[in-house]
Amino acid sequence: MEKTQTLEEFYKSKLNWMPDNLQKEMGHFNVFRLDEFSGPKAKILPYSRKNYYKISLINGHTRLFYADKTIEFDTSALLFANPQIPYSWESDAEQQTGYFCIFTEAFFNQFGHIKEYPVFKPGDNPLFHLSPSEVDKISQIFLKMLQEIESDFTYKYDVLRTLVLELIHLALKMQPAKGSQYNESNGNLRVSSMFTELLERQFPVESPGQRLKMRSPVEFAGQLSVHVNHLNRSLKEVTGKTTSALIAERVIQEARTLLRHTDWNVSEIAWCLGFDEAPHFVNFFKKNVQLTPKRFRQNRDV
């Protein structure tokens, strides 16, 4: 798997230039036509994580590699990518059309917590298939972005933030976020949010020398200064899942990614994911995926 791509590397590899103010800004935003990056001479996007957020409108037959999944679509789709999950795509079309915008988390500082939206959370569906009318509506938003970013309006970045949020809310209306109605106090939500942030902070695993520091509910509860039973009740109320289940899901997701996109051996992956013995990891993986790590790595269709 390619190393995490930075914004600087994106500009150098795709455009061979870099905005003068990239290093100076507290946050960054830009928008492009996908046509400029596609075609017979276009570089294939490497499978990797990026250190920025990206929203793409993709038209035409496309094969998406996202985390440990492969998703194909024939018409148009809206894709939300975040810094935690590696992805890539390839198209059969001679000239792929669409738009995409890229931005950092800092671009939304003091304007909300962009990573809290379901479209950017690991485990949620990042891809939304679009009808012709939805394609037209979303294209108009991207066209407004292109027009706005070229303007000399003093508050244009406030307008651009609003347009990004409009894309997010359109997607959420297409597929409402799953979950229970929260009748408890905001305490459960706060504990759940803190747990998710603590869990995600351990990822991505990008080298064989990196190891998860926490893998048990007790360890997370201790770090959050709450009783493990309180943590479990809060997560169950908010997500419908236990602490152990949420940890296992995230570890399995990373395990599948590492098995598929690195050449590390099973023992190295097991150690990185917090297992002292490789057989324990093999049993854990087989229980959750119904395949051994070796069989999973051999079977590219899974």
C-alpha positions in Angstrom: 0.0 0.0 0.0 1.2 3.5 -0.9 2.1 5.8 2.0 -0.4 8.5 3.0 -0.6 11.2 0.4 -0.3 14.7 1.6 -1.9 17.8 -0.1 1.5 18.9 -1.2 2.1 15.5 -2.9 -1.3 15.7 -4.5 -0.5 19.1 -6.1 3.0 18.0 -7.2 1.9 14.7 -8.8 -1.4 15.9 -10.4 -0.7 19.5 -11.3 3.1 19.9 -11.0 2.5 23.1 -9.0 1.6 24.1 -5.5 -0.6 27.0 -4.3 1.6 29.7 -2.7 -0.6 29.9 0.4 -0.9 26.1 1.1 1.6 26.2 4.0 0.3 29.6 5.3 -3.4 28.8 5.6 -4.9 27.3 8.7 -7.2 25.3 6.4 -7.2 24.5 2.7 -9.9 24.0 0.1 -9.9 23.5 -3.7 -12.2 22.2 -6.4 -11.5 20.6 -9.8 -13.2 19.1 -12.9 -12.5 15.4 -13.0 -12.1 15.6 -16.8 -8.7 17.3 -16.3 -7.4 14.2 -14.5 -8.9 11.4 -16.6 -8.4 10.1 -20.2 -5.9 7.8 -21.8 -2.9 9.6 -20.3 -4.3 10.0 -16.8 -2.3 8.6 -13.9 -4.1 5.9 -12.0 -4.9 6.9 -8.5 -2.7 4.7 -6.2 -4.4 2.8 -3.4 -3.5 4.9 -0.4 -4.7 7.1 2.4 -4.7 10.9 2.0 -4.2 13.4 4.8 -7.2 15.4 3.5 -10.9 15.0 2.9 -12.3 14.6 -0.6 -15.8 14.6 -2.2 -16.1 13.4 -5.8 -18.9 13.2 -8.3 -17.9 10.4 -10.7 -19.7 9.7 -13.9 -19.3 6.5 -15.9 -18.4 2.8 -15.2 -16.0 2.8 -12.3 -14.5 0.3 -10.0 -13.8 1.6 -6.5 -11.4 0.0 -4.0 -12.3 1.4 -0.6 -10.9 0.0 2.6 -11.3 -3.8 2.2 -14.1 -3.6 -0.3 -14.5 -3.4 -4.1 -17.6 -1.6 -5.4 -18.6 -1.2 -9.1 -21.1 1.2 -10.5 -22.2 1.9 -14.1 -23.7 5.4 -14.0 -22.9 8.1 -11.5 -22.0 8.2 -7.8 -21.0 10.6 -5.1 -18.0 9.5 -3.1 -16.9 10.8 0.3 -13.3 10.0 1.3 -11.6 10.6 4.7 -8.0 10.5 6.0 -8.6 7.2 7.9 -9.6 5.0 5.0 -7.4 4.1 1.9 -9.0 4.1 -1.5 -8.5 4.1 -5.2 -10.6 3.8 -8.3 -10.2 2.9 -12.0 -12.5 3.6 -14.9 -13.3 1.8 -18.1 -14.3 5.1 -19.8 -12.0 6.8 -22.2 -12.8 10.1 -20.7 -14.3 10.1 -17.2 -16.3 13.1 -16.2 -17.3 14.7 -12.9 -15.9 17.0 -10.2 -14.1 16.8 -6.9 -13.2 19.0 -4.1 -10.5 18.6 -1.5 -10.2 20.2 2.0 -8.5 19.8 5.3 -10.2 19.3 8.7 -8.8 22.7 9.7 -10.8 24.3 6.9 -13.9 23.7 9.1 -12.3 24.8 12.4 -14.8 26.9 14.4 -17.5 25.9 11.8 -18.3 22.5 13.2 -16.7 19.0 13.3 -16.6 17.7 9.8 -15.4 14.2 10.8 -18.5 13.7 12.9 -20.8 13.4 9.8 -21.6 9.7 9.1 -20.4 10.0 5.5 -16.8 10.5 6.8 -16.9 7.8 9.5 -15.2 4.5 9.1 -17.7 1.7 8.7 -20.4 3.9 7.1 -21.2 3.8 3.4 -19.1 6.4 1.6 -20.7 5.9 -1.9 -24.1 7.2 -3.0 -25.6 6.1 -6.4 -27.3 9.0 -8.1 -30.3 9.4 -10.3 -30.1 11.8 -13.4 -31.8 14.5 -11.4 -29.5 14.1 -8.5 -26.5 14.3 -10.8 -27.8 17.6 -12.2 -28.3 19.0 -8.7 -24.9 18.0 -7.4 -23.2 19.2 -10.6 -24.7 22.6 -10.1 -23.2 22.7 -6.6 -19.7 21.9 -7.9 -20.2 24.5 -10.7 -21.0 27.1 -7.9 -17.8 26.1 -6.1 -15.7 26.6 -9.3 -17.3 29.9 -9.9 -16.9 31.0 -6.2 -13.3 30.0 -5.8 -12.3 32.2 -8.8 -14.2 35.2 -7.4 -12.6 38.0 -5.3 -15.5 37.9 -2.8 -14.0 38.5 0.7 -16.2 35.8 2.3 -16.0 33.3 -0.5 -14.6 30.5 1.7 -17.6 30.8 4.0 -19.7 30.2 0.8 -17.6 27.2 -0.1 -18.0 25.7 3.4 -21.8 26.1 3.0 -21.6 24.3 -0.4 -19.6 21.4 1.1 -22.2 21.0 3.8 -24.9 21.1 1.2 -23.3 18.1 -0.5 -23.1 16.3 2.8 -26.7 16.9 3.7 -28.0 15.9 0.2 -26.2 12.6 0.7 -27.5 12.1 4.2 -31.1 12.6 2.9 -30.5 10.0 0.2 -29.6 7.4 2.9 -30.4 8.5 6.4 -27.8 7.5 9.0 -28.7 4.3 10.9 -29.0 4.3 14.6 -31.4 4.6 17.5 -33.2 7.7 18.6 -31.2 9.2 21.4 -33.4 9.8 24.4 -30.6 9.7 26.9 -28.6 12.8 27.8 -25.8 14.1 25.7 -23.5 12.2 28.1 -23.8 9.0 26.1 -23.1 10.8 22.8 -20.1 12.5 24.3 -18.7 9.2 25.6 -19.3 7.6 22.3 -17.7 10.4 20.4 -14.6 10.3 22.7 -14.3 6.5 22.3 -14.5 6.8 18.5 -11.8 9.4 18.4 -9.6 7.4 20.7 -10.1 4.3 18.6 -9.5 6.0 15.3 -6.4 7.8 16.6 -4.6 4.4 16.5 -5.1 4.1 12.8 -3.9 3.9 10.1 -1.2 1.3 10.6 1.5 2.4 8.1 4.6 0.5 9.1 5.5 -2.9 10.7 7.0 -1.0 13.6 3.7 0.6 14.5 1.5 -1.2 17.1 -1.9 -0.6 18.6 -1.7 0.6 22.2 -5.2 -0.3 23.2 -7.4 -3.2 22.1 -9.6 -4.1 25.1 -12.7 -2.3 26.5 -11.0 -2.0 29.9 -8.1 -0.1 28.4 -10.4 2.3 26.5 -12.5 2.8 29.7 -9.4 3.6 31.7 -8.2 6.1 29.2 -11.6 7.8 29.2 -11.8 7.7 33.0 -15.2 5.9 33.0 -16.2 2.4 34.3 -16.1 -0.2 31.5 -19.8 -1.0 32.2 -20.7 2.7 31.7 -18.7 2.8 28.4 -20.5 -0.3 27.2 -23.9 1.1 28.0 -23.2 4.4 26.3 -21.9 2.7 23.1 -24.8 0.3 23.1 -27.3 3.1 23.4 -25.7 5.2 20.7 -24.5 2.6 18.2 -26.4 -0.5 19.1 -23.1 -2.4 19.5 -20.9 -3.4 22.4 -17.5 -1.9 23.0 -15.8 -5.2 22.1 -17.8 -5.5 18.8 -16.8 -2.0 17.8 -13.1 -2.6 18.5 -13.2 -5.9 16.7 -14.9 -4.4 13.6 -12.2 -1.7 13.4 -9.3 -4.2 13.9 -10.7 -6.5 11.3 -11.1 -3.7 8.8 -7.5 -2.8 9.3 -6.4 -6.4 9.1 -8.2 -6.9 5.8 -6.6 -3.8 4.4 -3.1 -4.8 5.5 -3.5 -8.4 4.2 -4.7 -7.2 0.8 -2.5 -4.2 0.3 0.9 -4.9 2.0 3.4 -7.7 1.7 3.8 -8.0 5.5 3.6 -11.5 6.8 0.8 -12.6 9.2 3.0 -12.5 12.2 4.0 -8.9 11.5 0.3 -7.9 11.0 -0.7 -9.7 14.2 1.9 -7.8 16.2 0.9 -4.5 14.7 -2.7 -5.1 15.6 -1.9 -5.9 19.3 -1.8 -9.7 19.3 1.2 -11.2 21.2 0.9 -14.5 19.4 0.1 -15.0 15.7 -2.3 -18.0 16.3 -4.5 -15.7 18.5 -4.8 -13.3 15.5 -5.5 -16.1 13.1 -8.3 -17.4 15.3 -9.7 -13.9 15.8 -9.7 -13.2 12.1 -11.2 -16.6 11.2 -14.0 -16.1 13.7 -14.9 -12.7 12.2 -14.3 -13.3 8.5 -14.8 -17.1 8.2 -11.4 -17.4 6.5 -7.9 -17.6 7.7 -5.7 -14.6 6.9 -3.7 -16.7 4.4 -6.9 -17.8 2.6 -8.3 -14.3 2.6 -5.1 -12.9 1.1 -5.2 -15.5 -1.6 -8.9 -14.9 -2.4 -9.0 -11.5 -4.0 -12.8 -11.7 -4.6 -13.7 -11.7 -0.9 
